[in-house]
Amino acid sequence: MRTQAPSDATEPPVRAWWNSRFVVPGLMLLSTIPFWFVHTPPLIDFLAHIGRYHVQLHLAESPALQQNWDFHWQLVGNLGVELLVAPLAPMLGLERAAWLIALALSLLMISAIGRISRALHGELTPFAVVAAWFAMSYPFQLGFVNYWLGCALAFHVFASWVETAGKKDSVMMRAALFAAAACLVWLAHAYGWVVLVVLVGAFELCRSWNRAPAAWPSMVLVILRRTWPVMIPAGLMIIWRQGNGAASTDHFFDIGAKILGLVWTLRDQSIWLDTLSLLLAIGLLYFGIRSRDVRRNPALLVGAASFLVLILLMPGEMFGAVYADVRLWPVFFIIGLTAIAPTDRMQRGSAIIAGMALAVFAIRIVAMAVGFAAYDAGYAQHLQALKDVPRGASIAVLTRPPSCEQWRAPRVAHLGSLAIVRRDAFVNSQWDVSGGQQLLTPLRARGTAFNADASQYIEIVPGDCDGDLSATLAQRIAQIPRDRFDYVWLLDVDAPHLAVMPGLRRLYQDDRSALYAFNKG
């Protein structure tokens, strides 16, 4: 079960076009196309993060923000984009900096997949090209940007670990560099650090594996001696969790949710394209595990198996983070597919797989680009509602719940947070999570049921999602404390067909949104 060192990796065939040095840069360039046509990246939670970044950057200078929000820096394993925005926003502007960071995440992920494949196989395999489909998978589309950044950094650090394994450089210098890199990954997102620990542990286990039971104690000591640098952030984790009180951990062994998370792994614009892509990836993974015409890297297989066990055992909500388990599905597929490499016996089959992988990737990017452009056009239209809203206003955002979403979601649940950026406003769709997950605290509506997420969702029976929402909205609006809010902003509703709302004055309306002011006279 010995894992090959980079120096003795099999030389790739020169004629393998998919191993060209241009393939990974080409995939990276293609992955940026959906962002060419948008001003605001339509990544669901990222819109709320952009509002938080605005408070982070401008709270000290804005009295309007100070009456609505509180922001305190603290050491948490969830700071990736917050730290990147701090230097970039003053140079580019916040919204352009956020756009650039979102675009860069797929570049980091795809380049990391290429590095891991070359480090452990000596080539970019056709299966690694398939793994690139998951570089913009559902956790990315959900806007889990710190998590995705942490995973991408973890993959790059792991690739460096493999590339330097067994080299005769300074042991202490290497340990210091990887300890610093592991801390950086943890700062980006604690789950990214977990991914790094699993991969490094699997690699060192396979390097040191000895079947003789008598050798196991010494083998364990060797593994611990090699891997201790990446374990340094465990101390940061203990400090973080002890200093921030309890955070919710729930939904243990919810097999239905885990299966749904698997089905949603590539969820984006088209249920048919996304489901067929996932089934094809599962089929290729199964083929790679069973076929005699491929070689399999033991370290990556052990890593993929470890992620599968974590998905099955982890709760759905952990330390206040939702989808804690199923957000690992793309990591499982990336590592599992990258573990597989063709032998010389399947040259023709390799070319077919590589060509198919590139074609599917390109089709998915085109579909994503069309969908992103449509989202952005809708955002631009809805945000026209803010043109007459004064700075420091308080806006109660209401929208349909996720249970009403089709496969292609409208992605407006946190669009209201851009009112923070453009009007220093207060909105009720930011998070107020215990346990140190968040640096931002909503203040304006504290003590009411409209201070934070998920108060923006109206309660609708799933079968009534497409019916007339006038009565439901009127009932929900009546519950809004008018001493705390100035406006009501309805998103993802059939606005032209809504009945007149009592006590409200309509200021703006388009086909899917409407803004009202409370009559307080």
C-alpha positions as CSV (number, residue, x, y, z in Angstrom):
1,M,0.0,0.0,0.0
2,R,3.0,2.2,-0.4
3,T,2.2,5.7,-1.8
4,Q,4.5,6.8,-4.6
5,A,6.7,9.8,-3.9
6,P,6.7,12.5,-6.6
7,S,10.1,11.5,-7.8
8,D,9.0,8.0,-8.7
9,A,5.6,8.8,-10.2
10,T,4.9,7.2,-13.5
11,E,5.9,9.3,-16.5
12,P,2.8,10.3,-18.4
13,P,2.6,9.5,-22.1
14,V,3.7,12.5,-24.2
15,R,0.9,12.0,-26.7
16,A,-1.9,12.4,-24.1
17,W,-3.4,15.6,-25.2
18,W,-5.4,16.0,-21.9
19,N,-2.1,16.1,-20.1
20,S,-1.1,19.2,-22.0
21,R,0.0,22.2,-19.9
22,F,-2.8,24.2,-21.4
23,V,-5.7,22.1,-20.2
24,V,-5.8,23.3,-16.6
25,P,-5.4,27.0,-17.6
26,G,-8.1,26.5,-20.2
27,L,-10.4,25.0,-17.6
28,M,-9.6,27.9,-15.3
29,L,-10.4,30.5,-18.0
30,L,-13.6,28.8,-18.9
31,S,-14.7,28.8,-15.3
32,T,-14.5,32.6,-15.2
33,I,-17.0,33.1,-18.1
34,P,-20.2,33.2,-16.0
35,F,-18.7,36.2,-14.2
36,W,-18.0,38.2,-17.3
37,F,-21.7,39.1,-17.6
38,V,-22.6,40.0,-14.1
39,H,-22.0,42.8,-11.7
40,T,-23.2,41.0,-8.6
41,P,-22.2,37.3,-8.2
42,P,-25.5,35.4,-7.8
43,L,-24.2,33.2,-4.9
44,I,-27.0,33.0,-2.4
45,D,-25.4,33.6,1.0
46,F,-22.5,35.7,-0.5
47,L,-25.0,38.6,-1.0
48,A,-25.4,38.7,2.8
49,H,-21.6,38.5,3.3
50,I,-21.1,41.5,1.0
51,G,-23.4,43.5,3.4
52,R,-21.4,42.3,6.3
53,Y,-18.1,43.4,4.6
54,H,-19.6,46.8,4.2
55,V,-20.2,47.1,7.9
56,Q,-16.7,45.7,8.6
57,L,-15.2,48.4,6.4
58,H,-17.3,51.5,7.2
59,L,-18.8,51.1,10.7
60,A,-16.4,53.5,12.3
61,E,-17.3,56.3,10.0
62,S,-21.0,55.9,9.5
63,P,-23.5,56.9,12.3
64,A,-26.3,55.2,10.3
65,L,-24.5,51.9,10.4
66,Q,-23.6,52.4,14.1
67,Q,-27.3,52.6,15.0
68,N,-28.1,49.4,13.1
69,W,-25.1,47.1,13.5
70,D,-22.3,46.0,15.8
71,F,-19.1,44.4,14.4
72,H,-16.2,43.0,16.4
73,W,-13.2,41.1,15.1
74,Q,-12.4,37.9,16.9
75,L,-10.3,34.8,16.2
76,V,-12.6,32.3,14.5
77,G,-12.1,29.6,11.9
78,N,-14.3,31.5,9.4
79,L,-12.4,34.6,8.3
80,G,-11.2,33.9,4.7
81,V,-12.9,36.5,2.6
82,E,-13.2,39.0,5.4
83,L,-9.4,39.1,5.4
84,L,-9.2,39.4,1.6
85,V,-11.7,42.1,1.4
86,A,-9.9,44.4,3.8
87,P,-7.1,45.3,1.4
88,L,-9.0,44.8,-1.9
89,A,-12.1,46.9,-1.2
90,P,-10.2,50.2,-0.7
91,M,-8.5,49.7,-4.1
92,L,-11.4,48.3,-6.2
93,G,-14.5,49.2,-4.3
94,L,-16.4,46.6,-2.3
95,E,-18.7,45.1,-4.9
96,R,-15.9,44.8,-7.5
97,A,-13.6,43.2,-4.9
98,A,-16.4,40.7,-4.0
99,W,-16.9,39.9,-7.7
100,L,-13.1,39.3,-8.1
101,I,-12.9,37.0,-5.1
102,A,-15.9,35.0,-6.2
103,L,-14.4,34.6,-9.6
104,A,-11.0,33.5,-8.1
105,L,-12.5,30.7,-6.0
106,S,-13.0,28.4,-9.0
107,L,-9.5,29.3,-10.3
108,L,-8.0,28.2,-7.0
109,M,-10.0,25.0,-6.9
110,I,-9.3,23.9,-10.5
111,S,-5.6,24.6,-10.2
112,A,-5.5,22.6,-6.9
113,I,-7.1,19.6,-8.6
114,G,-4.5,19.8,-11.3
115,R,-1.6,20.0,-8.8
116,I,-2.9,17.0,-6.8
117,S,-3.3,14.9,-9.9
118,R,0.2,15.7,-11.1
119,A,1.8,15.3,-7.6
120,L,0.3,11.8,-7.1
121,H,0.1,10.5,-10.7
122,G,2.7,12.5,-12.5
123,E,0.0,13.6,-15.0
124,L,-3.3,15.3,-15.3
125,T,-5.7,12.4,-15.7
126,P,-9.0,12.4,-17.5
127,F,-10.7,11.7,-14.2
128,A,-9.2,14.8,-12.7
129,V,-10.8,16.8,-15.6
130,V,-14.1,15.2,-14.5
131,A,-13.3,16.3,-10.9
132,A,-13.2,19.9,-12.2
133,W,-17.0,19.8,-12.7
134,F,-17.2,20.1,-8.9
135,A,-15.1,23.2,-8.7
136,M,-18.4,25.3,-8.9
137,S,-20.7,22.8,-7.1
138,Y,-23.6,23.5,-4.8
139,P,-21.7,24.8,-1.8
140,F,-20.1,27.4,-4.1
141,Q,-23.5,28.2,-5.6
142,L,-24.9,28.6,-2.1
143,G,-22.3,31.2,-1.4
144,F,-20.3,29.3,1.2
145,V,-17.3,31.4,0.1
146,N,-15.1,31.0,3.3
147,Y,-15.7,27.2,3.2
148,W,-14.8,26.9,-0.5
149,L,-11.8,29.1,-0.1
150,G,-10.7,27.0,2.9
151,C,-11.1,23.8,0.9
152,A,-9.2,25.1,-2.1
153,L,-6.3,26.3,0.1
154,A,-6.3,22.9,1.8
155,F,-6.0,21.1,-1.6
156,H,-3.0,23.4,-2.5
157,V,-1.3,22.8,0.8
158,F,-1.8,19.1,0.5
159,A,-0.3,19.2,-3.0
160,S,2.7,21.0,-1.7
161,W,3.0,18.4,1.1
162,V,3.1,15.6,-1.4
163,E,5.5,17.4,-3.7
164,T,8.0,18.0,-0.8
165,A,7.6,14.6,0.9
166,G,10.9,12.8,1.2
167,K,13.0,15.7,0.0
168,K,16.2,16.5,2.0
169,D,15.4,20.1,2.7
170,S,15.5,21.5,6.2
171,V,13.0,19.4,8.3
172,M,12.4,22.3,10.7
173,M,11.9,24.8,7.9
174,R,9.4,22.5,6.2
175,A,7.5,21.9,9.5
176,A,7.3,25.7,10.2
177,L,6.0,26.5,6.7
178,F,3.3,23.8,6.8
179,A,2.3,24.8,10.4
180,A,1.8,28.4,9.1
181,A,0.0,27.1,6.0
182,A,-2.3,25.0,8.2
183,C,-3.1,28.0,10.4
184,L,-3.9,30.0,7.3
185,V,-6.3,27.3,6.1
186,W,-8.0,27.2,9.5
187,L,-8.4,31.0,9.4
188,A,-10.1,30.7,6.1
189,H,-12.5,28.1,7.4
190,A,-12.1,25.4,10.1
191,Y,-13.7,22.8,7.8
192,G,-11.0,23.4,5.2
193,W,-8.4,22.6,7.9
194,V,-10.3,19.3,8.6
195,V,-10.1,18.5,4.9
196,L,-6.3,19.2,5.0
197,V,-5.8,17.0,8.1
198,V,-7.7,14.1,6.5
199,L,-5.7,14.3,3.3
200,V,-2.3,14.6,5.0
201,G,-3.2,11.8,7.4
202,A,-4.3,9.5,4.6
203,F,-1.1,10.2,2.6
204,E,1.2,9.5,5.6
205,L,-0.7,6.4,6.6
206,C,-0.2,5.0,3.1
207,R,3.5,6.0,3.1
208,S,4.1,4.2,6.4
209,W,1.7,1.3,6.1
210,N,3.0,-2.0,7.4
211,R,0.7,-5.1,7.7
212,A,2.7,-6.5,10.7
213,P,0.7,-5.8,13.9
214,A,4.0,-5.5,15.8
215,A,5.0,-2.6,13.7
216,W,1.8,-0.6,14.2
217,P,2.9,1.3,17.4
218,S,6.1,2.6,15.7
219,M,4.1,3.3,12.5
220,V,1.7,5.5,14.5
221,L,4.6,7.4,16.0
222,V,6.1,7.9,12.6
223,I,2.8,9.3,11.3
224,L,2.4,11.6,14.3
225,R,6.0,12.8,13.9
226,R,5.4,13.7,10.3
227,T,2.0,15.2,10.5
228,W,2.2,17.4,13.7
229,P,2.7,20.7,11.7
230,V,-0.8,20.5,10.2
231,M,-2.2,19.7,13.7
232,I,-1.2,23.1,15.2
233,P,-4.6,24.7,14.5
234,A,-6.2,22.2,16.9
235,G,-5.1,24.6,19.6
236,L,-6.8,27.5,17.8
237,M,-9.9,25.4,17.5
238,I,-10.0,24.8,21.3
239,I,-9.5,28.4,22.1
240,W,-12.3,29.4,19.6
241,R,-14.8,27.0,20.9
242,Q,-14.2,27.6,24.6
243,G,-14.3,31.4,24.3
244,N,-17.6,31.6,22.4
245,G,-20.1,29.6,24.3
246,A,-22.4,27.0,22.8
247,A,-23.5,26.9,19.2
248,S,-26.3,24.7,17.8
249,T,-25.4,21.2,16.7
250,D,-28.3,19.2,15.4
251,H,-29.8,16.9,12.8
252,F,-27.8,13.8,13.6
253,F,-28.1,10.8,11.2
254,D,-30.6,12.5,8.9
255,I,-30.1,10.0,6.1
256,G,-32.8,11.7,3.9
257,A,-31.0,15.0,4.1
258,K,-27.7,13.3,3.3
259,I,-29.1,11.7,0.2
260,L,-30.8,15.0,-0.8
261,G,-27.4,16.7,-0.4
262,L,-25.9,14.1,-2.7
263,V,-28.5,14.7,-5.3
264,W,-27.9,18.5,-5.0
265,T,-24.1,18.2,-5.3
266,L,-24.1,19.8,-8.8
267,R,-27.3,21.7,-8.5
268,D,-27.3,24.9,-10.5
269,Q,-29.4,25.8,-13.6
270,S,-30.9,22.7,-15.1
271,I,-32.2,19.6,-13.2
272,W,-31.5,17.4,-16.2
273,L,-28.0,18.6,-16.9
274,D,-27.0,18.7,-13.3
275,T,-28.5,15.3,-12.5
276,L,-27.1,13.6,-15.6
277,S,-23.6,15.2,-14.8
278,L,-23.8,13.8,-11.3
279,L,-24.8,10.3,-12.5
280,L,-22.0,10.3,-15.0
281,A,-19.5,11.3,-12.3
282,I,-20.8,8.5,-10.1
283,G,-20.5,6.0,-13.0
284,L,-16.9,7.0,-13.7
285,L,-16.0,6.8,-10.0
286,Y,-17.5,3.3,-9.9
287,F,-15.7,2.3,-13.1
288,G,-12.4,3.7,-11.6
289,I,-12.8,1.6,-8.5
290,R,-13.7,-1.6,-10.2
291,S,-11.7,-1.6,-13.5
292,R,-8.4,-3.4,-14.0
293,D,-7.4,-0.8,-16.6
294,V,-6.8,2.0,-14.2
295,R,-4.3,2.5,-11.3
296,R,-5.6,4.0,-8.1
297,N,-3.7,6.1,-5.6
298,P,-4.2,4.6,-2.1
299,A,-3.8,7.8,-0.2
300,L,-6.5,9.6,-2.2
301,L,-8.8,6.5,-2.0
302,V,-8.4,6.5,1.8
303,G,-9.0,10.2,1.9
304,A,-12.2,9.9,-0.2
305,A,-13.4,7.0,2.0
306,S,-12.7,9.1,5.1
307,F,-14.9,11.9,3.7
308,L,-17.7,9.5,3.0
309,V,-17.6,8.3,6.6
310,L,-17.6,11.9,7.8
311,I,-20.6,12.7,5.7
312,L,-22.5,9.7,7.2
313,L,-21.5,10.4,10.8
314,M,-21.5,14.2,11.0
315,P,-24.7,16.1,12.1
316,G,-26.4,18.4,9.5
317,E,-25.7,21.4,11.7
318,M,-22.5,21.8,13.6
319,F,-21.1,24.8,15.5
320,G,-24.0,26.8,14.0
321,A,-23.0,26.0,10.4
322,V,-25.7,24.4,8.3
323,Y,-25.1,21.6,5.8
324,A,-22.1,20.6,7.8
325,D,-22.2,17.1,6.5
326,V,-23.4,17.4,2.9
327,R,-21.1,20.2,2.0
328,L,-18.4,17.5,1.9
329,W,-20.0,15.7,-1.0
330,P,-18.1,17.7,-3.6
331,V,-14.8,17.1,-1.7
332,F,-15.5,13.4,-1.7
333,F,-16.0,13.4,-5.5
334,I,-13.0,15.6,-6.2
335,I,-10.7,13.4,-4.2
336,G,-12.3,10.1,-5.3
337,L,-12.1,11.0,-9.0
338,T,-8.5,12.4,-8.7
339,A,-7.4,9.1,-7.1
340,I,-8.0,7.4,-10.5
341,A,-5.5,7.3,-13.4
342,P,-5.7,5.3,-16.6
343,T,-3.1,2.7,-17.6
344,D,-1.6,2.3,-21.0
345,R,-4.2,-0.4,-21.7
346,M,-7.0,2.2,-21.9
347,Q,-5.5,4.9,-24.1
348,R,-8.5,5.1,-26.3
349,G,-10.9,5.0,-23.4
350,S,-8.9,7.7,-21.7
351,A,-9.3,10.0,-24.7
352,I,-13.0,9.4,-24.8
353,I,-13.3,10.2,-21.0
354,A,-11.2,13.3,-21.3
355,G,-13.1,14.6,-24.3
356,M,-16.4,13.9,-22.7
357,A,-15.2,15.6,-19.5
358,L,-14.2,18.7,-21.3
359,A,-17.5,18.8,-23.3
360,V,-19.6,18.5,-20.1
361,F,-17.6,21.1,-18.4
362,A,-18.0,23.5,-21.3
363,I,-21.8,22.8,-21.5
364,R,-22.2,23.4,-17.8
365,I,-20.3,26.7,-18.0
366,V,-22.5,27.9,-20.8
367,A,-25.6,27.1,-18.9
368,M,-24.2,28.8,-15.8
369,A,-23.2,31.9,-17.8
370,V,-26.8,32.2,-19.2
371,G,-28.3,31.7,-15.7
372,F,-25.9,34.1,-14.0
373,A,-26.7,36.8,-16.6
374,A,-30.4,36.4,-16.0
375,Y,-29.9,36.6,-12.2
376,D,-27.9,39.7,-12.6
377,A,-30.5,41.4,-14.8
378,G,-33.1,40.6,-12.2
379,Y,-30.9,41.9,-9.4
380,A,-30.3,45.2,-11.3
381,Q,-34.1,45.6,-11.8
382,H,-35.0,44.8,-8.2
383,L,-32.3,47.1,-6.8
384,Q,-33.9,50.1,-8.6
385,A,-36.2,50.1,-5.6
386,L,-33.4,51.6,-3.4
387,K,-32.9,54.7,-5.5
388,D,-35.2,56.9,-3.3
389,V,-34.5,55.1,0.0
390,P,-32.7,57.4,2.5
391,R,-29.4,56.4,4.1
392,G,-29.8,54.5,7.4
393,A,-33.3,53.3,6.6
394,S,-34.7,50.1,8.1
395,I,-36.2,47.6,5.7
396,A,-38.1,44.5,6.4
397,V,-37.4,42.0,3.6
398,L,-40.0,39.3,2.9
399,T,-39.6,36.5,0.4
400,R,-40.9,33.0,-0.4
401,P,-39.3,30.2,1.7
402,P,-36.7,27.7,0.2
403,S,-39.4,25.0,0.3
404,C,-41.1,26.9,-2.6
405,E,-38.0,26.9,-4.8
406,Q,-37.7,25.1,-8.1
407,W,-34.4,23.4,-9.0
408,R,-33.2,26.7,-10.4
409,A,-33.7,28.9,-7.3
410,P,-34.4,32.6,-7.6
411,R,-31.4,33.4,-5.3
412,V,-32.9,36.5,-3.7
413,A,-33.1,35.4,-0.1
414,H,-30.2,37.7,0.8
415,L,-30.5,40.3,-2.0
416,G,-31.8,42.8,0.6
417,S,-28.4,42.9,2.2
418,L,-27.2,45.0,-0.7
419,A,-29.3,47.8,0.8
420,I,-26.6,47.8,3.6
421,V,-23.9,48.5,1.0
422,R,-25.8,51.1,-1.0
423,R,-27.9,52.8,1.7
424,D,-26.2,51.9,5.1
425,A,-29.6,50.4,5.8
426,F,-30.8,47.8,8.3
427,V,-32.3,44.6,6.9
428,N,-33.7,41.5,8.7
429,S,-31.9,38.9,6.6
430,Q,-28.4,38.9,8.2
431,W,-27.5,36.2,10.7
432,D,-27.4,36.5,14.5
433,V,-25.7,33.2,15.4
434,S,-24.4,32.2,18.8
435,G,-21.1,30.4,19.2
436,G,-18.7,32.8,17.5
437,Q,-19.6,32.0,13.9
438,Q,-20.4,35.6,13.1
439,L,-18.6,38.9,13.6
440,L,-21.7,41.0,12.9
441,T,-24.6,41.6,15.3
442,P,-27.9,43.0,14.1
443,L,-29.1,45.7,16.5
444,R,-32.1,47.7,15.1
445,A,-34.8,45.1,15.7
446,R,-33.3,43.2,18.6
447,G,-35.9,41.7,20.9
448,T,-38.3,41.2,18.0
449,A,-38.9,38.3,15.6
450,F,-37.6,40.4,12.7
451,N,-34.0,41.0,13.7
452,A,-32.2,38.3,11.7
453,D,-32.4,35.4,9.2
454,A,-34.7,33.5,8.8
455,S,-37.3,36.2,9.5
456,Q,-37.4,37.2,5.8
457,Y,-39.2,34.0,4.9
458,I,-43.0,34.0,4.9
459,E,-44.8,30.8,5.9
460,I,-46.4,29.1,2.9
461,V,-47.9,25.7,2.6
462,P,-45.7,24.0,-0.2
463,G,-48.8,23.4,-2.4
464,D,-49.8,27.1,-2.2
465,C,-46.4,28.5,-3.4
466,D,-47.8,29.6,-6.8
467,G,-51.1,31.0,-5.5
468,D,-52.2,34.5,-4.5
469,L,-49.9,35.5,-1.6
470,S,-51.8,38.7,-0.7
471,A,-53.5,37.4,2.4
472,T,-50.4,35.6,3.6
473,L,-48.2,38.7,3.1
474,A,-50.8,41.0,4.7
475,Q,-50.8,38.8,7.8
476,R,-47.0,38.7,7.9
477,I,-46.6,42.4,7.4
478,A,-49.0,43.1,10.2
479,Q,-46.5,41.4,12.6
480,I,-43.7,43.7,11.6
481,P,-42.9,46.2,14.5
482,R,-43.5,49.6,12.8
483,D,-41.4,51.4,15.4
484,R,-38.4,49.5,14.1
485,F,-38.9,49.5,10.3
486,D,-39.6,52.1,7.7
487,Y,-40.1,50.0,4.6
488,V,-41.2,46.5,3.5
489,W,-39.4,45.0,0.5
490,L,-41.1,42.0,-1.2
491,L,-38.8,39.8,-3.3
492,D,-39.7,36.8,-5.5
493,V,-43.4,37.5,-5.5
494,D,-46.0,38.1,-8.3
495,A,-46.0,41.8,-7.4
496,P,-48.4,43.1,-10.2
497,H,-51.2,40.8,-8.9
498,L,-50.9,41.5,-5.2
499,A,-53.9,43.1,-3.6
500,V,-53.5,46.6,-2.1
501,M,-51.6,46.3,1.2
502,P,-53.4,48.2,4.1
503,G,-51.2,50.8,5.9
504,L,-48.6,50.8,3.1
505,R,-47.7,53.2,0.4
506,R,-46.2,51.5,-2.7
507,L,-42.9,53.2,-3.9
508,Y,-41.7,50.7,-6.5
509,Q,-42.9,47.6,-8.3
510,D,-41.6,45.3,-11.1
511,D,-42.6,41.8,-12.1
512,R,-41.1,40.0,-9.1
513,S,-40.6,42.6,-6.4
514,A,-42.2,45.6,-4.7
515,L,-41.1,48.2,-2.1
516,Y,-43.6,49.8,0.3
517,A,-43.3,52.5,3.0
518,F,-45.2,52.3,6.2
519,N,-47.9,55.0,6.7
520,K,-46.8,56.3,10.1
521,G,-48.7,59.6,10.1
